[in-house]
Amino acid sequence: MKRYIVWLLLVSLLPAAANAQASDSAAFYLHKFAQNIGKETYYRRVSDSGVSYAIHFKFVDRGRPVPLEARMVLSAAGEPVSLWVKGNTSRFSTIDDSIVLHGDGAWVRVGDQSGQERVVHAPVFPVAGYSPGTVQMLLLQYWRQHGKPAKLALLPSGTVGIHAAGYDTLRYYGQQLVLERTVISGLIWGNELVWTNQQGGLVCLITNDAEGDKLEMMRDRYEFLLPELIGRAATYGMELFAEAMKGSGGAGSGGGRGVGAAGEAGTLAVVGGKMVDIATGEVTNDAVILIRNGKIFKTGTKATVPVPADAKIVHAEGKFVLPGLWDMHAHFEQAEWGPAYLAAGVTTVRDCGNEFAYINAVKRAIDQGIGVGPHILKAGIIDGPGPMGLGIIRASNKYQAVAAVRRYKDSGFVQIKIYSSVQPPVVKAICDEAHRLGMTVTGHIPEGMDLEQGVDSGMDMVNHIQYVPPILALNPDKTINWDDPKTAEGLDFIKEHGTVIDPTLGVFEMIFRSTMDTITDMEPAFYTLPEPLQVLFRTMGMPPEQAAKYKPRFHDMEKLVKVLHDRGVPIVAGTDMGFPGYSLDRELELYVKSGLTPLEAIRTATVVPALVMKQASVSGSLMPGRSADLIIVNGDPLHHIRDIRRVQVVIKDGRVYDPVALHKLVGFAR
């Protein structure tokens, strides 16, 4: 029987020839940061026995090719017969899957695991991941053919939810183009948005690749419509969660409806907690925090601050009350990040580079109350020319630099993020114009420059600790020579210029991780993550031998955080994505591991970000007049930093959220 299955697999992968009756093809452009980075093409052949699709998929992401080949065969009745996929799904991940269906069984091979027989019950469809988009188009056609079930089983494993979400009308060369919008959930983490034409052909798929980066597939002839669909996707994605929150118990003290929403009449009182003065570390026991119209208007103890009789009470007895946390290196790639951030106590993020239309729509939806998520401070990304460039907003000269900065300023961005291919003279032009307009500048240190040159050109902040060692004295193995005068000079330069450092230690911990290490040492909540995220992170890291070589360099990064902090350099906690929400907790744990006290670590995610982003009068502390953004923690994070994970209640703009309900909303098993 096994030999027959193997033979059937091989035969199904051969191109139909002698009995071919018709063939056609279609192409989709692949985009990241709205930039066309590649193409997917399918070739469809129809024969008496069925239909075969030969699919070629490839994009180039920051200079690295991501190629993939696939072959799908359907019977003449439209039933799946086989799927074979091999290649890359991101810069850092590969796939090699084969699936053959026969009767009520299937032969499945995933990676280097030998083929296994599995019992299947129709309807079932083989899908190997977000790519190629052609397979998702065929999945939707199969779903319609089988009566549009709410759930559909997949091979090699899992299920997806699919539901029709409505229609969108766009202008296409002076005529109306009506597209059907469908939501697919569970194939990646969260929801994909898909638009198809009246014939069921794929027009646009907005998804996330295996790095967690947003990726769009757009039918070639409709490419100019992509910015419009990106904006609509952001709004629709946010609306899905806002609607779900109404009846989910996601908001409100103790799981009730929205309590103390911004602008709502009446008073919200947080009563009985241990309120932390984040500047001094002083703790006020049996505290009362009164909130009106989304702002803190009075704080004190029960003995000094009477609670109005009609106030809505949030009980915090015995628990610590802290300002809401900041993530200073976010990439809000999909709507699911909103509830995930809030569930972890993150009430403000700095989005360090995103698609222009997408992040504008996401922020607008949250600010208008039709989306669920933290406050967003937008940092607009500008890159230079060349194959390593990222995104579509590029600057090759002073005039393009000025135009790009002004475009961001006019759309409410507060900061510019410089990326890795910007030329040195253009870096200065960007910084000069940003400063003239009252904006600050952060980013990577571009190729051909070092941190000192970037700061001398006007950069106020630097993303990633990796850019600090090159201006210090290094040993032959690239570790830091801490005793060399050059190291002291480099550290003094950073201090004297007031440069803000966003270390993202957690990113490097993940990159340098041995794949043999237990991942729960890094993320204790790993097995509560949605399954697609577990698959994404499980194999990230290095072989043990390679990881051992990098360990001394990672220890230097940890030590750098402590050394810079002790010299008075502003350190701000950022994650660069990672485990949604939880990675900020890990970043703070790593700062404590480096030698900071828990209070000092918490400041890097509260008052220090507020200061450097010129928001100290708005956020970062529990002082009267500040936004009512706070968390109630069932533990003592001032002595045990890991307790920062034990967030029981989140309040943003005076509205109360239940972290358990928020996590449930986006597929976490908490």
N, C-alpha and C positions, 0 to 999 in steps of 0.2 A: 504494500500500500504506500509506504514512504517513497519508494522509487517512483511510483506513479505520480505522487504529488510533486516530487522534484521535477519529473519530466513535464508535468503540466505547467509548472512555474516557468521552465525554460521556454516551452512552446508559447506561452502567453506573452512572453517578452519579445518574441520575434515579430517583425513587422508583417502586417497582412499584405499579401502580394497578389497571388493568382486570382483570388476572388474579390479583389478590391473594386468597389463600385464608385466611390466618391471620396474626395479629400478637401480639406480647407485648413486654414490657420488663422491665428490671431495673436496679437502682441500686447503686452502690458508694460508700461514704464514703471520702474521701481524708484521710490523716493524716500530719502531720510532728510529731516530738516528742510522739507519741501524741495530738496535738490534731487534732480534726476541722476541716480547713481548706477542704474543698470536696467535690465530688460528681462522679461519672461516671454517666451514664445511657445505656443503649442501647435502641433501639427496633428490634425484629426483625420483619421481614415475610417471609412465605413465599408464593411463587407457583409456578406450574407450571414456570417456568424456573430457579428457585433461591431463594436466601435473601439478603436484604439487611439490613445493620445500619447504622443511623444512630446515631452516637455523639457525645454532648456531654460534654466534660470541662472542669472549671474548678476551680482552687483559688486562694486568696488567701494569699500568703506574706509576712508582715510588712508588710501593707498594699498589696502589689503583686499585681494579678490575673494569673493564668497560665491563659488560656483556650485550648482546642483543640477542633477539630471533625474528625470522621473519618467515612468511609463505606467499608464493606467489603461486597463481593458474593461469594457462593459459588454454585457451580452446584448443581443438584438432587442431584448425587452427592457434594457436599461439597468439591469442588475449588475453589481460589481463582480468582476471575475478575478482581477489581480491588481496589485499596486507594487511598484518597485521604486524606491527613492534612495539616491546615494549622492553624497557631497557635503557641502557646508551649509549651516543655517545661520551662522554669524562668523565674525572674525575668530571666535574662540570655541566654536562647537561644530561637530560633524554629525552626520546621520548615515545609516546604511541599513535600511529596512526592506523586507520582502514579505508580501502577504498574498496568499492564494486561497480563494474560497471555493468550496466544493460541497454541494448538498447542504447538510447541516453542520459542516465542520470547516475549519480553516487551518492552513499551514502558515505559521508566523515565525519569522526570524527578525530579531532586533539586535543590531550591532553584531557583536561576536558571539551572541548566544545562539546555539544551534536551533534549527527549526523545531517548533513545537506544535502539536495538534491541539486545537481548541474547539470546543463545541460552541456554535453560534445559533442565535435565534433571530430571524428576520423581524423587523428591518435592522440591518447593520451595514456600516459603511467603513471602508478603510481610509484613514487619514493619518498622515505621519507628523503633522504639526502645522504651523502657520503657512508654510510654503510647501509646494508651489500654490499660487492662487487658483490655478486651473482646477486643482482637486477640490478646493472649497466651492468653486462654481458648480462642479458636478455633485458635490454634497447637497447643495441647495436644490438642484434639479431633482435629485433622488428624494429629498425631503418632500417636495411638492408632489411628486409622483406617488408617494405613500401616505397622502392625506395630511401632511403638515403636523406630525406628532410633536408634542411639546418637548420630548426628550428622544434622543436617537443614540443607540449604542455605536461605539467605534471600535475599530481594530487598528493597532494591536491592543488597546485598552481604553477604558473610560467611556464617558457619555458627554454629549453636548446638549445644551438647550438652544432651541431656535424659535424665534417668533417674528411674525410680520409686524413691522413697526410703522408702516404708513408709506406715503409717496412724497417725493420731492419733485418740484417743477423748476427747471432751470432754462435759461436762454441759451440756445445753441444755433449760432449763425442766423439769428433773427427769428427762429422758430422755438416753440416750446418742446422741451425734452422732459418727458415724465419717466422717472425712475422709481422702482420699488425699493424701499429700504427695509433691510432685515438685520436683526441682531443675533449673533452667534455667541453663546457664552460657554466657557469651559474648555475650549480648545487651547487658548492661551489663558493667562490669568485675566479674568474679567471678561469684558464684552468686546467683540469685534463689530464694526458697522460695515455692512455690505450693501452696495447699490447695484441692481441689475436692470436690464432693459426688459421690454415686453416679451422678448423671446427667451428670457432666462439667462442671457449672456452677461458675464461679469463686466461692469463698467468701472467700479471703484471698490477696493477693499482697504479699510484702515485698520491696521493690526499692530502687533508688537513683535519684533524679531527675537531671536534667542538670546540677545543681550539685554532684553527689556526695553530697547529703543523703539519708539514709534516708527512704523514703516508703512508706506502707502503703495498700493498697486493700482495703476490707473490705465484703463484702455487707451491705447496710443492716440486715437483720434479725438479723445475727450480731455487730453492732458491739461489744457488751459482752464478747465473747470475745477482743477484740484484745489486751489486756494479757497474757493467757495465751499467745497465739500469738507475741507479740513475744519473750517469755522463751524459749519453745521454739526460736524461730528463731535466737536467739543461741547457744544450746547446740548445736543441730544444725550451725550454720555452723562453730563452733569444732571440733566433733568431726570434720567432714570433713577438716580439715587435720591434726589429730592422727593420724587414721587413715592419711592419705597419708604423713605423716612417717615412719611405721614402716618403710616399704620404699623411701623415696625417696632415701635418702642425705642427707636434710635435716639430720640431726643427726650430730655426731661429727667428730672430727679427720680431715681428708682424705676426708670423705664417708661415714664409717662410721656405725654406729648410735649411739644416745645415749650419750655418754661423760661421766662425772662428773655425772650428773643429781643434782639436789638430794636429799640424804639417802642417796645411794649410798655404800656402804662403799668404802674405799680412798682413794688420793690422786691428784689430777690435778696435773701439773706443766707450767707454761708456761715454756719454757726458751729462753734465748739472745737474747731480745728487748731492745729499748731501752725500759726502763720509765720512764714519765714521772711525776714527782711533780707533780701538777696544781696544787698550791698555790705551789710555788717555780719550777717549770719545770725543775728539775734532772733530768737523764737518767742513769739507771743502765744502763750497758752490760753485755751478757752476763748479763742478769738471770734470776733464778729466782723464780717465783710459785707457791707451793704452795697447793692448794685441797682442803678436806675438807668434806663435808656442805654443799656449796653456799656456803661462805664461804672468804675468804682467811685463812689462818692463819700464813703466814710469807712474807717477801720478802727479797731480797738478791741477791748475785751468786753465780755458780757456786762461787766460792772460799769463800764464807761460808755457803751454804745447800746442804747435801747433798741430792740427789734420792733418795728412797727407791727401792730396787731394784724394788719392785712398782708404782711409780707409772705411771700412763698419761701419756704424753708428748705435749704439743702443741708443735711446733717453731715458734719465732718468730725464728730467727736473722736478724739484719740488719733487722728490722722494728720499728716502734714499737708499744708496748703502752700503751693509754690506758684510763681508766675508760669503761664503757658510757655512751652519750650519753642525754640527757634531751630530750624534746620537751614544752615547758611550755604548749603550746596545741594539744592534740589533740582531735579529735572521732572517736572510734572507731565509725564508722558501719556497718562491716560486718566480717565475720570476716577478709577478705583483708588488712585493715590489720595484723593481727598478724604474719604472716610478712614483710610489706613493711617494717614498722618494724624488726624484728630484722635483716633483710638489710642495712639501712643503718646498723646499729650502734646503733640506738635501743633501749635496754634498759628505760627507764622513761618513761612519759608521764603528764602531768596531763590527764585528760579534762575539758575545760572546758564541760560541759553536754551532756547526752544524755538519752535516754529512760530513765526510772527502772528499769523491768524489764529493759530490754535491757543497759544497762551493768553492772547487778548480775550478770546471767547470764554476760556475757562475762568479767568479772573472776573470777567463781567458777570458770568453766571453766578459765581459765589457771592460777589458783592451785591447782586440784586436779589439774593435769597432764593434763586432757582437752582442752586448747586450746593453741594456739601463739601466743605474743605476749609483749610486754613487761610489766613491772610496771605497774599502773594505780593512780594516785591520783585519786580521784573528787572533782570539784567539781560540786555540785548546783546547777542553774540555777533561779532564781526570777525571774519577771517580774511586771509589774503588769497592770491591766485595760486594755482598749482594743483597737482594730483592729490596732495594730502589735505586740501582744504575741506571745510565742512560748511554745509548750508549754502544758501543763495545770496546772503547779504555779505558781499565781499568789498574790499577796498584795496586798490592798487596804487592810489595816489592821494594827495591831500584833499582834492575836491570830492572824490568818492567817500573819503573818510568823514568829511564834514557833512555830506548829504546823509550818510548812514546814521550818524549820531543824531542829527536833527530829526530824522524819521522816527527813531526810537523815542526821543524826548517828546515829540508831538503825540505819541501814543501812550504816554503815561509811564514809560520806563524810567527808573531812578538811577540806573547804573548801566555801564557798558562792560561787556566781557570780551576781552581780546583772546583770540584763539591762536593756534600754533603756526600759521603760515603768514601772519602779517609781517611786512617788512619794517625794519627799524624806523625809517623816516615817517612811515604811516602810523606807527605806534604813537609817536609824539603828536602827530596831527589829531589823532583820535582823542588823546588825553587833553590836549589844549582846548578842543571844541567842547568836550564833555565838561571840563571845569568851567569854561565860559558860561555854560548853560546850567551850572549848579549840580551837575551829576558827578558821581565818582566812577573810578575805573578799576576793574578787577581782571582776573583771567590767568591764562597760561603765559609762561615766558616763551615767546616765539623762537623757532629755530634760528640759530645764528646770533642770539642774544643771551645774556645771562640776567640774573635777578637784579644786579646793580644797574645794568643798562636799562632794564624795563622800568625800574623805579625812577632812575634819573630822567627817563622820558615822560614820567608823570603818572605811572601806575600807583594807585593808592593801596591796592590789596593784591594778594597772590593766591591763586587756587593751587592746592597740593603742596605738601611738604617736600616733594622730590626736587623742587627748584631751589631749595636752600643749600644743600651740600655742594653743588658746583661752584659756589663762591667761597667755600671754606677749603682748608687744607685736607687733602685726601690721601690715604694710604694706597699702596699698589692694589689692594683688593677692593678699593672704592669705599671703604669705611672711613669715618672722619678721624683725623688726627686732632684730638681735642687739645693737645699741648702746643700746637703750632701757633705762632702769633697771627698767621693769616686767618685762622678760625675765629679768633677774638675780633679781628678787624671786620670780618664779614658779619658777625653777630652784632657788632656795634653799629654797622651801617644800617641794618634793618631797624634797630632800636631808634637811632637818631632820626630816621626818616618817618617814623611812626607807621611803618608798613604793617598792614593787617594780614595775618597768615591764617588760611583755612586749610588745616593739615590733611583732612580725609584719611586718617590713619586706617580706618576700617577697610577702605578700598585696598590698601597695600597689604593688610592682613589677609584679605581674601586672595589677592593675586599670588602672594608668597606662601599661601597655605599648602601644606602637604596633603594630597588627596587621601592619604592614609589616616589623617587625623580625624577625630570624631567631631563632626560639624556642630554638634550641640555645645561643645566647649566655647565656640564662638557665638552661637545663637541658641540659647536654651529653648526658645519657642519654635525651633525649626519645624517640628512635626505638627505645629498648628497652622503652618502656612498652607495655602491652597496647593494642591498636587502639582499644577504646572510650574509653580515657583520652586517647589522642592526639586523637581527635575532640572530646572534651570541652574540651581546653585549647587546641587549635590556633587558634580564633577569639576567645579571651578577650583583652580589651584594648580599645583605643580607636582611632578613625581617627587618622592621623598628625597632623593639625592640632590635634585636641583633646589628644592625648598631649603635644605640644610645650608646650601651655599649663600642663600639670600637672607638667612636668619640674622646674621650680624648687621646687615644693612637696615633691616627692619628695627632692630634694637636701637640703632642710631637715630632712626626717625622718631621713635618713642622718646629717647633722651632729648632730642631737639625740642620737642614740645615743652618739656620741663625747663630746659635752659632758656628758651625764648621767653616763656612765661615769666620766669624769675627775673629776667632783664627788663620786664615791663612791656614786651611786645604784645599787642592785642592778638589773642587767639580766639577764633570763632569756630564753633562746632558745625561741621557739615559732613554729609554722607556720600554725595555723588550717587544717589539711589541706594543700591544694596537691598537688604531685606526691608520691605516697605514699612516705614515707621520705626521698626525695631533697631535699624542701623544707627539711629541717633543715640539710643541707649548704649549700644556697643561703643560708639565713638567716645562717650563720656567715661565708660569703663576703662577704655584704653588710656585716656588722659590720667585717670587715677593710677593706673598701672605704671604710668610714666613718672609719677611722683606728685601730681597735683592732689590737693585735698578734694573730697567730694564737693564741698562748697565752691572751690575754685573751678572745678569742672562744670558744675551747674551754671556758674556765671558765664561760661563760654557759650551757653545755649539760652541765655536770658538777657541780662543787662548789657553784656559786652556787645553782642550783635545790635541791640537797640541803639547803643551809643554810636557805633561806627556807621550805622545806616541812618543816623540822624533821626531816630525814632524814640529817643529816650523819654520824651515828654508824652509819648503815646503808649509805649509798651515796655516790657522787660522787667517790670516790678509790680508790686501790689499797692502802690501809692494812690491816694485819691486823685481823680482826674484821668487816670490811665484807663485804657480799654479793659473791660472785664474779661481778660483772658487768663485763666488759671487752671491748675490741676489739683486734685485731691488724691494723695498717695497713701496707700495702706501699708506704711512701712516708715523707715527712718533713713532717707537717702543722704542725710548729712553725715551719717556714720557708715552706711553701707550703700555704696552707689548703685549696686544692682537693684536696690529697692525702687529706683526710679522707674523700673518696668511695671511696678504694681499700681498703675493708674486706675483709680476706681471711678472718678468723675472728671469730665473735661467741661470747662465752660469757655466758650468763645463769644465775645461780644454780648455777654450776659445770657447766652442760650446754653442750656445744659444738655450734655450728651452722655450716653451710656457707652463706654468702650466695647463692652461685649456685643451690644447690638450693632455697633459700627463695624466691628470685625466680621460678624456674621453676614452683614450686608455685602461684604466683598470676598466671601468665601473662606475666611479663616475659621479654623475649628477651635474656637476659644470659648 
